[in-house]
Amino acid sequence: MTSSSSSRSSSSGWSKEQNKLFERALAKYDEETPNRWQKVARFVGGGKSPEDARRHYERLLEDVQRIESGDVPIPNYPSSGGNEQQRYRNDD
């Protein structure tokens, strides 16, 4: 890890690896878990505090709500050369 990425480790930014760990921690520690955010922060590491973890979760919920409400357009990815639905139909 470079010094610039480790200096961002607290509340200022989340690395790709920290986001993966965050997702795993959310699956492991559900809403009923006592001291959930403390456990999530410890699981993620990198100097994240329980408050950092809770705020990151709140931002995630906001993003999901925007996506589900249609406020965020679905990206138009280029096709890989074939009709995906047609390809799956031919697999039957």
N, C-alpha and C positions, 0 to 999 in steps of 0.2 A: 504494500500500500504506500502511495506516495505521501509526502508530508502535507501536500495541499488537500488530499482526500481525508487524511486522518484529522486535520485541523477542522474539517467540516463535520466531524462525526457527531457532535451533539445535536442541538435543535435546528441548526442551520441547513442541514441537508441529509438525505438518506441515499446511501449507495445502492446499487442494484442488489448486492449481496444482503445488505441490511433489509431491503424490502422483501426479499425471499424469506429471510429469517422471521420478519414481522408476520408474513402470511402464515408461516408454519406455527408461530407462537399463537396467533389468533385461533388456529384450528385446535391447538393443544389446550389453551386456556380460554374457555367459553365465558359468557357473561356471568355465569353463576360462580366462577372461581374467585375465592377470596384473594384480595390483593392482586387482582388481575394485571393491572398496569405495571406494577412492580415486577411481576414475573415476566411479563412480555418484554419490558426494558432489559431485564437481566439476560433473557434469552437472546435478544438482538445484540446486546453488547455495544461496544464502540462509544461508551459514555452516554448512551441514551438514558434519560430520566423517565420515571413513570409518567410525568406530565408530557414529555416529548411523545411517548407512545400513545397516550390518550389523544393528544392533538392530532397526531398522524392518522389515527383511526377516525376522528371526526372529519378530517379532510377527505379521507377515503369514502366515507358515507356521503358527503356532499357531492363528490365526483360521481358516484354511482347514481345518486338521485338525478343529477344533471343528464347523465347518459340515458337513464330510463325515461326521463321526461321529454327526450328528443332535443334537448338544448345543445348536445354535442353531436355533430354529424358523424355518421359512420363512414370511415375511410373507404375510398374506392381503390382497393388494391388491384394491381394488374393481374390478369389471369396467368396461370402457368402454362398456357398453351392448349388447354382443353376445358371443356365444360365439366365442372366438378360434379354437378348433379347427374349428368349423363354418364360419367365415369362410374359413379356409385351404382346407378341402375344396371350397368353392364356386369357388375360383380355378382348379381343374383344367380 
